[in-house]
Amino acid sequence: MREYPEAIETWRNEILNPYCLKECLEKTCCTRLLLSGLTGEQVHVIAGDDDPELIEKLRKNEKIIRTTRIFPSFGWRYSFLEPPCPAYDEKNGKCRVYGNFLKPEKCRTFPLQVRNEGMDFGVSLLFDARCEYVSGNGVRLLDEFDGVMGIRSVYVTVL
């Protein structure tokens, strides 16, 4: 019997990622989500080092803000204030930072959040219904994760 980390990784690699790259028309992850908590390095990667003036343009247009530091050693955090994500190439319909290790956590994990309910109870999987794949395959998701060790519950919701 599979355990949940393996089941999630298999689902992402074999089902979700191929769907996103070849079939998704809405691109919710790139066109509707707001990115926050980004490091300066992530902002440079997302905004594109091929156009170093883009970050300054974003700041002038107030599409990016610098938020306060939680801990000085962490440095500043940034947020893009409105979609679409600057890394989204609208002409080609693709993310320019797909596969980059600096890709923001929200981008890497969308449309799934894993909530740990405690070691005794297992985890809950929350799938974001704004994702085209999730909204069209909600019942199938329940079947795909049925009987996986460590999963307590599966929800389709708007996160």
DOSETI-53268 format. One record per residue: x, y, z of N, C-alpha, C in turn; residue in three letters. Coordinates in steps of 0.1 Angstrom, whole numbers, padded with zeros to 4 digits, always signed. Layout:
residues N
XYZXYZXYZAla
...
END
This chain:
residues 159
+0008-0012+0000+0000+0000+0000+0009+0013+0000Met
+0006+0022-0009+0014+0034-0010+0011+0044+0002Arg
+0021+0051+0006+0019+0062+0016+0017+0075+0009Glu
+0012+0085+0016+0007+0097+0009+0018+0105+0003Tyr
+0031+0106+0008+0040+0114+0000+0043+0109-0014Pro
+0044+0095-0014+0047+0089-0027+0034+0090-0036Glu
+0022+0089-0031+0010+0090-0039+0009+0104-0044Ala
+0012+0114-0037+0011+0128-0041+0022+0131-0052Ile
+0034+0126-0050+0044+0128-0060+0041+0121-0073Glu
+0036+0109-0072+0031+0102-0084+0020+0109-0092Thr
+0010+0114-0084-0001+0121-0090+0004+0134-0097Trp
+0013+0141-0090+0018+0154-0097+0026+0151-0110Arg
+0035+0141-0109+0044+0138-0120+0037+0131-0132Asn
+0027+0122-0129+0021+0114-0139+0008+0119-0144Glu
+0001+0127-0136-0013+0132-0140-0013+0147-0141Ile
-0011+0154-0130-0012+0168-0130-0003+0176-0139Leu
+0010+0173-0138+0020+0181-0146+0018+0179-0161Asn
+0016+0166-0166+0013+0165-0180+0000+0172-0185Pro
-0010+0172-0176-0022+0179-0180-0020+0194-0181Tyr
-0013+0199-0171-0010+0214-0171-0002+0218-0183Cys
+0008+0211-0187+0016+0214-0198+0010+0213-0211Leu
+0001+0203-0213-0005+0200-0226-0019+0204-0228Lys
-0027+0204-0217-0041+0205-0219-0048+0217-0212Glu
-0042+0222-0202-0049+0233-0194-0050+0245-0203Cys
-0062+0250-0203-0065+0263-0210-0066+0275-0201Leu
-0070+0273-0189-0072+0284-0180-0060+0290-0174Glu
-0050+0282-0171-0037+0286-0165-0040+0294-0152Lys
-0049+0289-0144-0052+0296-0131-0040+0299-0123Thr
-0031+0290-0122-0019+0291-0114-0011+0303-0118Cys
-0011+0307-0131-0003+0318-0136-0012+0331-0138Cys
-0025+0330-0140-0033+0341-0144-0042+0347-0133Thr
-0044+0339-0122-0053+0343-0112-0048+0344-0098Arg
-0037+0337-0095-0031+0337-0081-0022+0349-0079Leu
-0023+0354-0066-0013+0364-0062-0002+0358-0055Leu
+0010+0362-0058+0022+0357-0052+0027+0366-0041Leu
+0030+0360-0030+0035+0368-0018+0046+0360-0011Ser
+0053+0367-0003+0064+0361+0005+0076+0357-0003Gly
+0079+0364-0014+0090+0361-0023+0103+0367-0018Leu
+0114+0360-0020+0127+0366-0018+0130+0375-0030Thr
+0140+0384-0028+0145+0392-0039+0150+0384-0050Gly
+0157+0373-0047+0162+0364-0057+0150+0358-0066Glu
+0140+0354-0059+0128+0349-0066+0122+0359-0075Gln
+0121+0371-0070+0115+0382-0078+0123+0384-0091Val
+0137+0384-0090+0145+0385-0102+0143+0374-0112His
+0141+0361-0107+0139+0350-0115+0125+0351-0122Val
+0115+0354-0114+0102+0355-0119+0100+0367-0129Ile
+0106+0378-0126+0104+0390-0135+0113+0389-0147Ala
+0123+0380-0147+0131+0378-0158+0144+0385-0159Gly
+0155+0378-0157+0168+0385-0157+0171+0389-0171Asp
+0164+0384-0181+0167+0388-0195+0162+0403-0197Asp
+0154+0408-0188+0149+0421-0189+0151+0428-0175Asp
+0163+0432-0172+0166+0437-0158+0157+0450-0155Pro
+0152+0457-0164+0144+0469-0161+0130+0465-0157Glu
+0126+0453-0159+0112+0449-0156+0109+0451-0141Leu
+0118+0447-0133+0115+0448-0118+0113+0463-0115Ile
+0121+0472-0120+0119+0486-0117+0105+0491-0123Glu
+0102+0486-0135+0089+0490-0141+0078+0485-0132Lys
+0079+0472-0127+0069+0467-0118+0067+0475-0106Leu
+0078+0480-0100+0078+0488-0088+0071+0501-0091Arg
+0075+0508-0102+0069+0521-0106+0054+0519-0108Lys
+0050+0508-0114+0035+0506-0116+0028+0501-0104Asn
+0035+0500-0093+0030+0495-0080+0024+0481-0082Glu
+0029+0473-0090+0025+0459-0091+0033+0450-0082Lys
+0043+0455-0075+0051+0448-0066+0053+0456-0054Ile
+0053+0450-0042+0056+0458-0030+0066+0450-0022Ile
+0073+0458-0014+0083+0452-0004+0076+0451+0009Arg
+0075+0440+0015+0068+0438+0028+0079+0439+0039Thr
+0074+0440+0051+0084+0441+0062+0091+0428+0064Thr
+0103+0429+0071+0111+0417+0074+0105+0411+0087Arg
+0104+0398+0087+0100+0391+0099+0112+0390+0108Ile
+0123+0385+0102+0135+0384+0109+0146+0390+0100Phe
+0154+0399+0105+0164+0406+0097+0172+0397+0088Pro
+0176+0385+0093+0185+0376+0086+0178+0370+0074Ser
+0164+0370+0073+0157+0365+0062+0157+0375+0050Phe
+0159+0388+0053+0158+0398+0043+0144+0402+0040Gly
+0142+0411+0030+0129+0415+0026+0121+0405+0019Trp
+0108+0405+0020+0099+0397+0012+0091+0406+0003Arg
+0087+0401-0008+0080+0409-0018+0067+0402-0022Tyr
+0058+0409-0027+0045+0404-0032+0042+0411-0045Ser
+0037+0403-0055+0031+0408-0067+0017+0411-0064Phe
+0012+0423-0067-0001+0427-0062-0013+0423-0071Leu
-0010+0420-0084-0021+0417-0093-0016+0406-0103Glu
-0025+0397-0106-0022+0388-0117-0022+0394-0130Pro
-0017+0389-0141-0010+0376-0141+0004+0377-0136Pro
+0010+0366-0132+0023+0365-0128+0033+0370-0139Cys
+0043+0378-0135+0052+0383-0146+0060+0371-0153Pro
+0060+0360-0146+0068+0348-0153+0059+0341-0163Ala
+0046+0345-0164+0037+0338-0173+0039+0345-0187Tyr
+0043+0337-0196+0044+0341-0210+0031+0339-0217Asp
+0023+0350-0218+0010+0349-0224+0010+0345-0239Glu
+0020+0349-0246+0021+0345-0260+0021+0330-0262Lys
+0030+0323-0254+0032+0309-0255+0023+0301-0245Asn
+0017+0308-0235+0009+0301-0226+0016+0292-0216Gly
+0029+0297-0213+0037+0288-0204+0044+0297-0194Lys
+0048+0290-0183+0055+0296-0172+0070+0296-0176Cys
+0077+0308-0175+0091+0309-0178+0100+0303-0167Arg
+0095+0301-0155+0103+0295-0144+0099+0281-0141Val
+0091+0275-0149+0087+0261-0147+0100+0252-0145Tyr
+0100+0245-0134+0112+0236-0131+0124+0243-0124Gly
+0123+0256-0123+0134+0264-0116+0133+0261-0101Asn
+0145+0259-0095+0144+0256-0081+0140+0268-0072Phe
+0140+0280-0078+0135+0292-0071+0120+0295-0073Leu
+0114+0286-0080+0100+0288-0083+0093+0289-0069Lys
+0084+0298-0067+0078+0300-0054+0070+0288-0049Pro
+0070+0286-0036+0063+0275-0030+0048+0274-0035Glu
+0041+0285-0035+0027+0285-0039+0026+0279-0053Lys
+0035+0282-0062+0035+0277-0076+0037+0262-0076Cys
+0047+0258-0068+0051+0244-0068+0040+0235-0062Arg
+0032+0240-0053+0022+0232-0046+0008+0233-0052Thr
+0005+0244-0059-0008+0246-0064-0012+0234-0073Phe
-0023+0228-0072-0035+0232-0065-0038+0224-0052Pro
-0027+0219-0046-0028+0211-0034-0022+0216-0022Leu
-0029+0216-0011-0023+0219+0002-0025+0206+0011Gln
-0014+0203+0018-0014+0191+0027-0015+0197+0041Val
-0025+0193+0048-0027+0198+0062-0025+0186+0071Arg
-0015+0188+0080-0012+0178+0090-0021+0179+0102Asn
-0029+0169+0104-0039+0169+0115-0033+0162+0127Glu
-0021+0159+0127-0014+0152+0138-0011+0138+0134Gly
-0001+0133+0140+0005+0120+0136-0006+0109+0138Met
-0015+0110+0148-0024+0099+0150-0036+0099+0140Asp
-0038+0111+0134-0050+0113+0126-0047+0112+0111Phe
-0035+0114+0107-0031+0115+0093-0033+0129+0087Gly
-0032+0130+0074-0032+0143+0068-0045+0145+0060Val
-0049+0158+0058-0060+0161+0049-0054+0167+0036Ser
-0059+0163+0025-0055+0169+0012-0066+0179+0008Leu
-0062+0191+0005-0072+0201+0001-0068+0205-0014Leu
-0077+0203-0023-0074+0206-0037-0082+0219-0040Phe
-0076+0228-0047-0082+0241-0050-0090+0239-0063Asp
-0103+0242-0061-0113+0241-0072-0111+0251-0084Ala
-0102+0261-0081-0099+0271-0092-0091+0265-0103Arg
-0084+0254-0100-0076+0246-0110-0085+0239-0119Cys
-0082+0241-0132-0091+0234-0142-0091+0219-0141Glu
-0080+0213-0138-0079+0198-0136-0088+0194-0124Tyr
-0086+0201-0113-0094+0198-0101-0109+0199-0103Val
-0113+0211-0109-0127+0213-0111-0134+0203-0120Ser
-0126+0198-0129-0131+0188-0139-0130+0173-0134Gly
-0122+0171-0123-0119+0157-0119-0120+0155-0104Asn
-0129+0163-0098-0131+0162-0083-0133+0148-0078Gly
-0143+0141-0084-0146+0127-0080-0135+0118-0083Val
-0128+0120-0094-0116+0111-0097-0105+0113-0087Arg
-0103+0125-0082-0093+0128-0071-0096+0119-0059Leu
-0109+0119-0055-0113+0111-0044-0109+0096-0046Leu
-0111+0091-0058-0107+0077-0061-0092+0075-0061Asp
-0085+0085-0067-0070+0084-0068-0063+0082-0055Glu
-0069+0089-0045-0063+0089-0031-0070+0080-0021Phe
-0080+0073-0026-0087+0064-0017-0078+0052-0013Asp
-0077+0050+0000-0069+0039+0005-0054+0041+0007Gly
-0050+0054+0004-0036+0057+0005-0033+0059+0020Val
-0022+0052+0025-0019+0053+0039-0015+0067+0043Met
-0021+0071+0054-0017+0084+0060-0027+0095+0056Gly
-0036+0092+0047-0045+0103+0043-0058+0101+0050Ile
-0062+0111+0057-0074+0110+0065-0086+0115+0057Arg
-0085+0126+0049-0096+0131+0042-0091+0138+0029Ser
-0100+0140+0020-0097+0147+0007-0108+0156+0005Val
-0105+0169+0002-0115+0180+0000-0112+0187-0013Tyr
-0122+0191-0020-0121+0200-0031-0128+0213-0027Val
-0120+0224-0027-0125+0237-0021-0118+0248-0028Thr
-0120+0260-0025-0113+0272-0030-0104+0276-0018Val
-0091+0276-0021-0081+0279-0010-0078+0293-0010Leu
END
